[in-house]
């Protein structure tokens, strides 16, 4: 805010403060404020600042969650996160290949087990049951027949 006039010291509570008359560029009003607060302020009030601030977009275009790469796509119907903003990159690539959205029962499997290798040749579309069967074949059993961890 721009200082128009120094109003001198005034008592506020138990202390004396130096006050000034400021011009707010946001609402174009003259406002009386404590001088040091007015010099640092960008607007006369929180309400005025909120109305005129530049809106921030997505924090990041790509993020990592549990060794998977996620892309910022708030318009996607199956986006995840607290504000439903991100979609797994491997799911987006598979949707692009088949030309439709994946259902919640469909899994995109990485053939080489590298979750960051999202090459379309490395991705395979499976149902949840097929995916579980695929991974149980690889697991080893102990002598009593139970799967080891």
C-alpha positions in Angstrom: 0.0 0.0 0.0 1.1 3.6 -0.6 1.6 6.0 2.3 -0.3 9.2 1.8 0.3 10.9 5.1 2.0 10.2 8.5 -0.7 10.7 11.2 1.8 10.6 14.2 1.5 8.5 17.3 -1.7 7.2 18.8 -2.4 5.1 21.8 -3.9 1.7 21.1 -4.4 -0.5 24.1 -1.4 -0.1 26.4 1.1 0.9 23.7 1.7 3.9 21.4 1.8 3.2 17.7 2.8 5.4 14.8 -0.2 5.6 12.4 -0.4 6.5 8.8 -3.0 7.1 6.1 -2.6 4.7 3.2 -4.1 4.3 -0.3 -5.2 0.7 -1.1 -4.7 0.0 -4.9 -7.2 -3.0 -4.7 -10.3 -1.2 -3.5 -9.0 2.4 -4.1 -9.9 3.6 -0.6 -7.9 5.6 2.0 -7.3 3.5 5.1 -5.8 4.4 8.5 -3.4 1.7 9.7 -0.4 1.2 12.0 2.5 2.6 9.8 4.7 -0.5 9.9 1.8 -2.8 9.0 0.6 -0.6 6.2 4.0 -0.4 4.6 4.3 -4.2 4.5 0.7 -4.8 3.4 -0.4 -5.4 -0.2 -4.1 -4.6 0.6 -6.2 -3.0 3.3 -7.8 -6.2 4.5 -7.9 -9.9 4.1 -11.2 -9.6 2.2 -9.7 -7.1 -0.2 -6.6 -9.2 -0.8 -8.6 -12.3 -1.4 -10.8 -10.6 -4.0 -7.8 -9.3 -6.0 -5.1 -11.9 -5.6 -3.8 -14.0 -8.4 -5.3 -17.5 -8.2 -2.8 -20.2 -7.9 -3.0 -23.3 -10.1 -1.9 -26.8 -9.4 1.1 -27.1 -7.1 2.9 -29.5 -9.4 2.2 -31.0 -12.8 3.8 -34.4 -11.9 4.1 -36.0 -8.4 5.3 -39.3 -7.1 3.1 -41.4 -4.8 4.2 -44.9 -3.7 6.7 -45.3 -6.6 4.1 -44.3 -9.2 4.1 -41.1 -11.3 0.9 -39.1 -11.2 -0.1 -36.4 -13.6 -2.2 -33.3 -12.9 -5.6 -33.9 -14.6 -8.5 -32.3 -12.5 -11.0 -32.8 -15.4 -10.5 -36.6 -15.3 -13.5 -38.5 -13.7 -11.3 -40.9 -11.7 -8.7 -38.4 -10.4 -7.4 -39.0 -6.9 -6.2 -37.0 -4.0 -7.9 -34.8 -1.5 -9.1 -32.4 -4.2 -9.3 -35.0 -7.0 -6.5 -33.6 -9.1 -4.1 -36.4 -10.1 -4.2 -39.6 -12.3 -1.6 -42.3 -12.5 0.4 -41.9 -15.7 0.3 -45.5 -16.7 -3.5 -45.5 -16.5 -3.7 -42.4 -18.7 -1.4 -44.0 -21.3 -3.6 -47.2 -21.4 -6.8 -45.1 -21.6 -5.3 -43.2 -24.6 -4.3 -46.5 -26.3 -7.8 -48.2 -25.9 -9.8 -45.0 -26.4 -11.9 -45.1 -23.2 -11.7 -44.6 -19.4 -10.6 -47.6 -17.4 -13.1 -49.1 -14.9 -12.2 -49.6 -11.2 -11.9 -53.4 -11.8 -9.2 -52.9 -14.5 -5.5 -52.9 -13.6 -2.6 -51.7 -15.7 0.3 -54.1 -15.0 4.0 -53.2 -15.6 5.5 -56.3 -17.3 9.1 -55.5 -16.1 7.9 -54.6 -12.6 9.4 -51.1 -12.9 6.6 -48.7 -12.0 8.4 -45.8 -13.5 8.8 -47.4 -16.9 5.5 -46.3 -18.5 6.4 -47.3 -22.1 3.2 -48.5 -23.7 5.0 -51.8 -24.7 5.7 -52.4 -21.0 2.0 -52.0 -20.0 -0.6 -54.7 -20.0 -4.3 -54.3 -19.2 -5.7 -57.0 -16.8 -8.7 -57.5 -14.5 -8.0 -57.4 -10.8 -8.4 -61.2 -10.6 -6.0 -61.8 -13.5 -3.5 -59.5 -11.9 -3.6 -61.4 -8.5 -3.2 -64.7 -10.3 -0.2 -63.4 -12.2 1.6 -62.3 -9.0 0.7 -65.5 -7.0 2.4 -67.6 -9.6 5.7 -65.8 -8.8 5.4 -66.1 -5.0 7.1 -69.0 -3.3 5.4 -71.4 -0.9 6.9 -72.8 2.2 7.0 -76.6 2.9 3.6 -76.5 4.6 2.1 -75.0 1.5 1.6 -71.4 2.7 2.9 -68.4 0.8 6.0 -66.8 2.3 6.2 -63.1 2.7 
